[in-house]
């Protein structure tokens, strides 16, 4: 409000406090000055009086529909006192409708069938050429169809939901039964989770060890095969380049290789540090059978070319 009313911090620090409850959440995007950004609007019930407040609540992963909040007011200006003050894009707005409206991660339009989806398993894959981690979910719709949801990330208001073994409201594409979307607004309205902490570690950023966990906890494993466009392009380039260099691009699972990753790395470093001795002879000192180094190197280099984690570990080991 700034130019036409009290500043955010003035209302935050000096406004008259009143106790209320969040009864509506509206999440959407706004375009401005060639940029698009996300905004959240809240409907807060102050004992029968309804206020509409656009505000970035921080931390927002514990924000829930129906949770009690303290609102500070000064004239027509109002601020939700929650966590740390974030004054960007704060303003008074028309109150959202009761419940949750999510134009970012909400349900799709176009005749999708409503139902339930059981979260069978969670996994992660590399994204953006290995710069990010993307969570994936294997799900089963109530008609028995199993599908993969890529970029599986509960919105902040549903961060307590979506763990392995749970069942959530979902929608199924009218023409492709294997396209399933979780209806996060409906899930959070049905189970608001006031006072419930986010799932330990957060599903969106989980990189768990793959050990079994109980229902409702993030149980992440290696991903289920689907990759983004950039990563698929990178794989194609790597396969072509690796093939031209003579690497074995179909070496199979690393865990089944008779020469372990640790042994391969130790031999590689030793060969680099002893350039005057034949590579095969150096490799034998680390337990690799005579005459096998060339094949071992081709197998592991093929894996390194297609697995960003191995590539990172290889670069670190040789740095």
C-alpha positions in Angstrom: 0.0 0.0 0.0 3.0 2.2 0.7 2.3 5.3 -1.4 -1.4 5.5 -0.6 -1.5 4.3 3.0 0.6 3.1 5.8 3.6 1.0 5.0 3.7 -2.8 5.6 6.2 -2.5 8.5 4.2 0.2 10.1 1.1 -1.9 10.1 3.1 -5.0 11.2 4.6 -3.1 14.1 2.0 -0.6 15.1 -1.4 -2.0 13.9 -4.1 -3.0 16.3 -4.1 -6.8 16.7 -7.2 -8.9 16.2 -7.6 -12.7 16.3 -8.9 -14.4 13.1 -8.9 -17.6 11.0 -7.8 -18.2 7.4 -11.0 -19.5 5.7 -9.9 -19.0 2.1 -6.7 -19.3 0.0 -6.4 -18.2 -3.6 -3.1 -19.0 -5.4 -2.5 -17.5 -8.8 0.1 -15.8 -11.1 0.3 -12.2 -12.0 2.1 -10.7 -15.1 3.8 -7.3 -14.6 6.6 -5.6 -16.5 7.2 -8.6 -18.7 7.6 -10.8 -15.6 5.2 -13.4 -14.2 5.2 -14.2 -10.5 3.1 -16.2 -8.0 0.8 -14.5 -5.5 -1.3 -15.8 -2.6 -4.5 -14.1 -1.3 -6.0 -15.0 2.0 -9.6 -14.6 3.3 -9.4 -14.0 7.0 -12.5 -14.2 9.2 -12.3 -11.8 12.1 -15.4 -12.9 14.0 -17.8 -12.4 11.1 -15.9 -9.6 9.3 -14.1 -11.0 6.3 -10.8 -9.4 5.1 -8.9 -10.1 1.9 -5.1 -9.9 2.2 -2.5 -10.5 -0.5 0.7 -11.4 1.4 3.8 -13.7 1.2 3.7 -15.7 4.4 7.1 -17.0 5.5 7.6 -19.8 6.2 4.6 -20.8 4.1 5.1 -24.6 4.3 3.1 -24.6 7.6 0.3 -22.3 6.4 -3.0 -24.2 6.5 -6.6 -23.6 5.7 -8.5 -23.0 8.9 -5.5 -22.0 11.0 -5.8 -19.2 13.6 -3.8 -16.1 12.8 -3.3 -12.7 14.4 -4.0 -9.7 12.1 -2.7 -6.2 12.7 -4.8 -3.5 11.3 -4.4 0.2 10.7 -7.3 1.9 8.9 -8.1 -0.3 5.9 -4.7 -1.9 5.8 -4.2 -5.3 7.4 -1.2 -7.6 7.8 -1.2 -11.2 8.9 1.4 -11.6 11.7 3.1 -14.8 10.7 6.7 -15.8 10.8 9.1 -13.3 9.3 7.8 -10.1 7.7 7.8 -10.1 3.8 6.4 -6.9 2.4 6.7 -7.7 -1.3 3.4 -7.5 -3.2 1.4 -6.9 0.0 -2.0 -5.3 -0.6 -5.7 -5.4 0.4 -7.8 -7.5 -2.1 -11.3 -8.8 -2.5 -11.5 -11.8 -0.1 -11.1 -15.2 -1.8 -14.0 -17.6 -1.6 -14.1 -20.1 1.2 -11.8 -23.1 0.6 -8.9 -23.2 -1.8 -8.6 -22.0 -5.3 -5.2 -22.8 -6.9 -4.6 -21.7 -10.5 -0.9 -22.9 -10.3 -1.3 -26.5 -9.1 -5.1 -26.9 -9.1 -7.2 -29.4 -10.9 -7.2 -29.3 -14.7 -10.3 -28.4 -16.8 -11.8 -30.3 -19.6 -13.8 -33.3 -18.4 -11.2 -35.1 -16.3 -12.7 -37.9 -14.3 -12.7 -37.5 -10.5 -11.5 -40.3 -8.3 -8.8 -41.3 -5.8 -5.2 -42.1 -6.3 -3.0 -44.2 -4.0 0.7 -43.1 -3.8 2.5 -46.4 -4.4 6.1 -45.1 -4.4 8.2 -42.0 -4.6 11.5 -41.5 -6.5 13.7 -38.7 -7.7 15.4 -37.9 -11.0 17.9 -35.3 -12.1 16.5 -32.2 -13.8 18.0 -29.3 -15.7 21.0 -31.3 -16.7 21.7 -32.4 -13.1 21.3 -29.0 -11.5 18.0 -29.8 -9.7 16.2 -32.9 -8.3 12.7 -33.7 -9.4 10.4 -35.9 -7.4 8.2 -38.5 -9.2 5.3 -40.6 -7.9 4.0 -43.9 -8.9 0.2 -43.9 -8.3 -2.8 -46.2 -8.8 -6.1 -44.7 -9.7 -9.3 -46.2 -8.3 -10.0 -48.0 -11.6 -6.7 -49.9 -11.2 -4.7 -47.8 -13.7 -1.1 -47.2 -12.6 0.7 -44.1 -13.8 3.7 -42.0 -13.2 3.4 -38.4 -12.0 6.5 -36.4 -12.9 7.3 -33.2 -11.0 5.3 -34.4 -8.0 5.3 -31.5 -5.5 2.5 -30.8 -3.0 1.7 -27.0 -2.8 2.6 -25.3 0.5 -0.9 -25.6 1.9 -0.8 -29.4 1.4 2.8 -30.0 2.5 1.5 -32.4 5.2 0.0 -34.6 2.5 1.1 -37.0 -0.3 3.4 -39.5 1.4 3.9 -43.0 0.2 0.9 -45.3 1.1 -1.6 -42.4 1.3 -4.7 -41.9 -0.9 -5.6 -38.5 -2.3 -8.4 -37.0 -4.5 -7.2 -37.2 -8.1 -8.3 -36.7 -11.7 -7.9 -38.9 -14.7 -7.5 -37.6 -18.3 -10.6 -38.3 -20.4 -8.6 -39.8 -23.3 -5.4 -41.0 -21.7 -6.1 -43.1 -18.5 -2.4 -43.0 -17.6 -2.4 -39.2 -17.1 -3.3 -38.7 -13.5 -3.3 -35.4 -11.5 -3.6 -35.0 -7.8 -6.4 -32.6 -6.7 -4.4 -30.8 -4.1 -7.1 -28.2 -3.2 -9.6 -30.9 -2.6 -7.1 -32.9 -0.6 -6.3 -30.0 1.7 -9.9 -29.0 2.1 -10.7 -32.6 3.2 -7.7 -32.7 5.5 -6.5 -29.2 6.3 -3.8 -30.2 8.7 -4.0 -27.2 11.0 -0.9 -27.5 13.3 0.5 -30.5 11.3 4.1 -30.1 10.2 5.2 -30.7 6.6 6.2 -34.3 5.8 9.7 -34.8 7.2 12.3 -33.4 4.7 9.6 -32.3 2.3 8.5 -34.4 -0.7 9.6 -31.8 -3.2 13.3 -31.8 -2.1 13.6 -35.3 -0.8 16.6 -37.3 -1.8 16.2 -40.2 0.6 18.2 -43.4 0.8 15.4 -45.6 -0.3 14.9 -47.3 3.0 11.3 -48.3 3.8 9.2 -45.8 5.7 5.7 -45.9 7.1 2.7 -44.4 5.3 2.7 -40.6 5.2 6.5 -40.3 5.1 8.6 -39.5 2.0 10.1 -42.8 0.7 12.2 -41.8 -2.2 14.1 -44.1 -4.6 15.8 -43.6 -7.9 13.5 -42.2 -10.4 11.2 -44.2 -12.7 12.7 -43.4 -16.1 10.9 -40.3 -17.3 13.2 -37.3 -17.9 12.8 -33.7 -19.0 13.4 -32.5 -22.5 16.9 -31.1 -21.7 17.9 -34.2 -20.0 16.7 -36.4 -22.9 18.7 -34.3 -25.3 21.7 -34.5 -23.1 21.4 -38.3 -23.0 21.2 -38.5 -26.8 24.3 -36.3 -27.1 26.1 -38.4 -24.5 25.2 -41.6 -26.2 26.5 -40.4 -29.5 29.7 -38.9 -28.1 30.4 -41.9 -25.9 29.9 -44.3 -28.8 32.3 -42.4 -30.9 34.9 -42.5 -28.1 34.5 -46.3 -27.8 32.8 -46.3 -24.4 30.3 -49.1 -23.6 27.0 -47.2 -23.4 25.1 -50.3 -22.5 27.2 -51.5 -19.7 24.3 -52.5 -17.4 23.7 -51.8 -13.7 26.8 -50.5 -11.9 26.1 -52.7 -8.9 26.6 -55.8 -11.0 30.0 -54.8 -12.4 32.7 -57.2 -11.2 35.0 -54.2 -10.6 33.5 -51.8 -8.0 33.3 -48.1 -8.4 35.8 -47.6 -5.7 38.3 -49.9 -7.4 37.8 -48.2 -10.8 38.3 -44.8 -9.3 41.5 -45.9 -7.4 42.9 -47.4 -10.5 42.0 -44.3 -12.6 43.7 -41.9 -10.2 46.8 -44.2 -10.0 47.0 -44.4 -13.8 46.7 -40.6 -14.1 49.5 -40.2 -11.5 51.8 -42.7 -13.1 51.8 -41.9 -16.9 55.0 -43.7 -17.6 53.8 -47.2 -16.6 51.3 -49.1 -18.8 47.8 -48.5 -17.6 46.9 -52.3 -17.4 49.9 -52.9 -15.2 48.9 -50.1 -12.8 45.3 -51.4 -12.8 46.6 -54.8 -11.7 48.0 -53.3 -8.6 44.4 -52.4 -7.6 43.0 -55.9 -8.1 41.9 -55.6 -11.7 42.8 -58.8 -13.7 45.6 -58.6 -16.3 44.3 -57.4 -19.7 41.0 -56.2 -18.3 41.6 -52.5 -17.8 40.5 -51.4 -21.2 37.1 -53.1 -20.9 36.6 -52.0 -17.3 37.3 -48.4 -18.3 34.9 -48.6 -21.3 32.1 -49.9 -19.0 32.5 -47.3 -16.3 33.0 -44.4 -18.7 29.8 -45.4 -20.5 28.0 -45.1 -17.2 29.6 -41.8 -16.3 28.5 -40.4 -19.6 24.8 -41.2 -18.8 24.6 -40.8 -15.1 25.1 -37.2 -13.8 25.8 -38.4 -10.2 28.6 -40.7 -11.4 29.9 -37.9 -13.6 30.0 -35.5 -10.6 31.7 -38.1 -8.4 34.2 -38.9 -11.1 35.1 -35.2 -11.6 35.5 -34.7 -7.8 37.7 -37.8 -7.5 40.0 -36.6 -10.2 40.1 -33.0 -9.2 
